[in-house]
Amino acid sequence: MALHWKLVIDSRNAAALADFWAAALEYEVEDASVLVGRLLAAGQIGADAVVEHRGRRNLRGYAAVRHPDDPFDEVSGVGRGRRLLFQEVPEEKTVKNRLHLDLHSEPGGRDALVDRLEALGATRVREVDEGPAGHWWLMRDPEGNEFCAN
């Protein structure tokens, strides 16, 4: 049986990075409000473990995005498919990623994709043209994580 997985990305501001990647990928930010409410009511967490972002309650230090067509648990809000989880860590990013996302546009749409990503807060690093092997932009998200836009 195939395993379920998620990609976990360290961040300084999980909610802001989730907002960026949800917009970049056209995903949805997961809503954990129901789960957080139940955990608070049961006394399993205190108010200090909760943060509110864009009118939703979430566990402090975490935010996730999921593909809008994939199933999700209605109680926890956790996606059961394509999913990115952002967790806050105390240190800044200091070196090149060992793992990155490649975002693929529609045929002929690379320039429009790169422009849209820049408008969301990404920055262009370098254009790469490898001829038949591909043509893409190396970019950085708002926290400096590298990714490619094809």
GIWO-V832927 format. One record per pair of residues at least 12 apart in sequence whose C-alpha atoms are under 10 Angstrom apart, sorted by the first residue. I is the first residue (numbers start at 0). J is the second residue. Records with the same first field share a line. If there is no record, write none. Layout:
I->J + J
This chain:
3->79 + 80 + 81
4->79 + 80 + 81 + 82 + 83
5->63 + 65 + 78 + 79 + 80 + 81 + 82 + 83 + 84
6->63 + 81 + 82 + 83 + 84 + 85 + 98
7->63 + 82 + 83 + 84 + 85 + 86
8->63 + 83 + 84 + 85 + 86 + 87 + 88 + 98 + 99 + 144
9->61 + 84 + 85 + 86 + 87 + 88 + 89 + 90 + 91 + 92 + 142 + 144
10->60 + 61 + 84 + 85 + 86 + 87 + 88 + 89 + 90 + 91 + 92 + 142 + 143 + 144
11->60 + 85 + 86 + 87 + 88 + 89 + 90 + 91 + 92 + 142
12->60 + 61 + 62 + 85 + 86 + 87 + 88 + 89 + 142
13->59 + 60 + 61 + 62 + 63 + 84 + 85 + 86 + 87 + 88
14->28 + 50 + 51 + 52 + 53 + 57 + 59 + 60 + 61 + 62 + 63 + 64 + 85 + 86 + 87
15->52 + 62 + 85 + 141 + 142
16->62 + 63 + 64 + 84 + 85 + 86 + 140 + 141 + 142
17->29 + 61 + 62 + 63 + 64 + 65 + 83 + 84 + 85 + 86
18->53 + 62 + 63 + 64 + 119
19->64 + 116 + 119 + 120 + 121 + 140 + 141
20->63 + 64 + 65 + 83 + 85 + 116 + 119 + 140 + 141
21->63 + 64 + 65 + 66 + 67 + 83
22->64 + 115 + 116 + 119
23->102 + 112 + 113 + 115 + 116 + 117 + 118 + 119 + 120 + 121 + 140
24->64 + 65 + 66 + 102 + 103 + 116
25->64 + 65 + 66 + 67
26->63 + 64 + 65 + 66 + 67 + 68 + 81 + 82 + 83
27->63 + 64 + 65 + 66 + 67 + 68 + 78 + 82
28->62 + 63 + 64 + 65 + 66 + 67 + 76 + 77 + 78 + 82 + 83 + 84
29->55 + 57 + 62 + 63 + 64 + 65 + 66 + 67 + 71 + 75 + 76 + 77 + 78 + 82 + 83 + 84
30->54 + 55 + 56 + 57 + 62 + 63 + 64 + 73 + 74 + 75 + 76 + 77 + 78
31->55 + 56 + 57 + 58 + 62 + 63 + 72 + 73 + 74 + 75 + 76 + 77
32->49 + 51 + 54 + 55 + 56 + 57 + 58 + 74 + 75 + 76
33->55 + 56 + 57 + 73 + 74 + 75 + 76
34->56 + 57 + 58 + 73 + 74 + 75 + 76 + 77
35->48 + 49 + 50 + 55 + 56 + 57 + 58 + 74 + 75
36->49 + 56 + 57
37->74 + 75
44->58
46->58 + 59
47->59
48->60
49->61
59->86 + 87
60->85 + 86 + 87 + 88
61->84 + 85 + 86 + 87 + 88
62->83 + 84 + 85 + 86 + 87
63->76 + 77 + 78 + 82 + 83 + 84 + 85 + 86
64->77 + 78 + 81 + 82 + 83 + 84 + 85
65->77 + 78 + 79 + 80 + 81 + 82 + 83 + 84
66->78 + 79 + 80 + 81 + 82 + 83
67->80 + 81 + 82
68->80 + 81
69->81 + 82
91->142 + 143
92->142 + 143 + 144
93->143 + 144
94->143 + 144
95->143 + 144 + 145
96->143 + 144 + 145 + 146
97->145
98->144 + 145 + 146
99->144 + 145 + 146 + 147
100->144 + 145 + 146 + 147 + 148
101->135 + 136 + 137 + 138 + 145 + 146 + 147 + 148 + 149
102->135 + 136 + 146 + 147 + 148 + 149
103->135 + 147 + 148 + 149
104->148 + 149
105->149
106->149
107->149
108->149
109->134 + 135 + 136 + 148 + 149
110->135 + 136 + 148 + 149
112->148 + 149
113->135 + 136 + 137 + 138 + 147 + 148 + 149
116->138 + 139 + 140 + 148
117->138 + 139 + 140 + 141
119->140 + 141
120->139 + 140 + 141 + 142
121->138 + 139 + 140 + 141 + 142 + 143 + 144 + 145 + 146
122->136 + 137 + 138 + 139 + 140 + 141 + 143 + 145
123->136 + 137 + 138 + 139 + 140 + 145 + 146 + 147 + 148
124->136 + 137 + 138 + 139 + 145 + 146 + 147
125->137 + 138 + 147
126->138 + 147 + 148
127->147 + 149
133->149
134->147 + 148 + 149
135->147 + 148 + 149
136->148 + 149
137->149
